[in-house]
Amino acid sequence: MQRYLCDPRHHVIPIGIEDVPPNLACFDSVFSMGVLYHRRSPLDHLLELKGCLRPGGELILETLIVEGGQDTIFMPPGRYAKMRNVWFLPSIGAMTLWLQRCGFTNIACVDATRTSCEEQRSTEWMSFESLADFLDLDGGERTIEGHPAPLRAIFIATKP
């Protein structure tokens, strides 16, 4: 990042949350991209992320979701899109409630988009299976296991 910005005030630290001391409270922004649904305890993960932020800091969270009301949370009984480590897929309303319960404010879902095969595809750098291999052959509205096809959302929330 510094190669392009040349600004010592901005840093990217490529480490996992488990490597960050608890309640560090020093980051202006924390990104969690495609991680939450792989966590057995999503609320604990949200609290870990909150602990990284300074007061007024902003969480940018991208996660898979499902359609439904505030009480809709899908827990795949086995694999989801051939992944065996997907634990919980909340609706936008449920995700908003989770963020509220964890003490975040100014919560907004700024995007909800069906993941497309044009976006998530095999390339010369990533030649193994991709989204097209994880969807049913009848229109791609469901995963190969019969679950709703991947829908992802981006949330922004503030630590008070």
N, C-alpha and C positions, 0 to 999 in steps of 0.2 A: 504494500500500500504506500509506503514511504517513497518508493521509486516514482510514483505518479503524483503524490500530494506534496512531498517535500515539506511536511509540516509536522514537527515533533509533538504537537498537541493531540494528534490522532493516532490510534494504535488498534491493531487487530491482534488479539491473543488467541491463537488456535489451540485451546485446551478444552477439556470436558469439564462439566460442572463439578464432577467429583474431585477435580484438582484445585478447585477454588476454595479458600478458607470460608467457613460458614459466616454469614452476616458481614461480609467484607464491606458492603455499602459504599462503593467508590465509583461505580461505572455510571456514566450518563445514559448509555443505551446498552441493552443486552438483547441479542438475537437468539431465538430458539427456533430453528428451522427444521421441521420434519423429525422432531425428537419426542414430543409429548406422547404420542400414541405408542411409542416403544417402552414407555415407563410403566411399571406395575402400579405405581402410586402417582398419578398425575398431579394430585394436589400437593404432595411433598415436592415434586419437581417445580411446580409454580412457586412454592415458598422458597426453594433454593434460588430460583431466578430472582425473586423479589429481594432476597438477602444480598445479592450482588449489586443492586442498584442503590445509588445515593438517593436521599429524599428529592422528589421531583424527577427522578430518572424514569426512563421509558422502556418498557418491554415491547419488543416486536416479536410476535409469536406466529409462526406458520404451522398449521397442523391439519391433519385429515379430520373431516367432520361428516356427519350424516344429516339428512333433512329431518325435521321434526320440531316439536315444541321444547319448552324449557326443561322438561323432565325426560327428554329422549337422549339416551346414551346406549350405543351399541357395543356389546362385548362379544367379539367373534368367538364361537364355540371351539374353533380350531384355527386354521390358517385364514388369513385375509390377503387376497391377491398374491397367493403363494408365500406370504410372509408368516412365519410362525410366532413372531414376537410383537404382534399388534394386540394391545390389551383393551383400550377404550377409545371409541370414536364418539365424541359428544356432538350434539346439535349446536348451532350458534347460540341459542338460548342457554343451554347447559354450560357451554364454555364461558359465556358471560357470567353466569352464576358462580362457576368455579373461581373465576378471577375476582369477583366481588367477595366471595367467602375467604379468599386469601388476602384480602385487604387492598386490592388495586382499585384505583379510581379512574375516571375519564376513559372508560372502556369502550372501544369501538371495533366493530368488525368492518374493516375497510375493503375487503374483497372476499368473495366466495366464488370459486371457479371449478368447474369439472376439469380434472386433469386430462389432457389430450395426448393421443399417441404421437402427434407431431412434436409436442414438447418433450415428452419422456419417451425416448426412443434409443435404439442401439446406434452407435456411431463407431468410427474407427478407434476411438479411445475407450469406448464402453461397448464391447462387442457381445456381451452376454445378454440373457433375456431382459426384456423391457416390458412396458405397460401392455402392449398388444398381446403378449404372451400370458398376461394375467387376467385378461377379460374374456368373457364368454364369446362365442362366435356368432351370436344372434344379436348384433347391434351394439355390443359393448356397454350395455346399460347395467350389467352385473359383473362381478368378479367371476373367475372360473369356478369358485366355490358356491356361487349363487347369491352373494352379498351385494349390497348397493355398490356401484362403481365408485372409485375414489373421487371425492369432492374435497377440495382444500380451501381453507380460509386463512386470512391474515388478520390478526387482532393487534391492536395497540392499546396499551394500558400504562397507567402512571403509578409509581410508588408515592404515596402521600409524603 
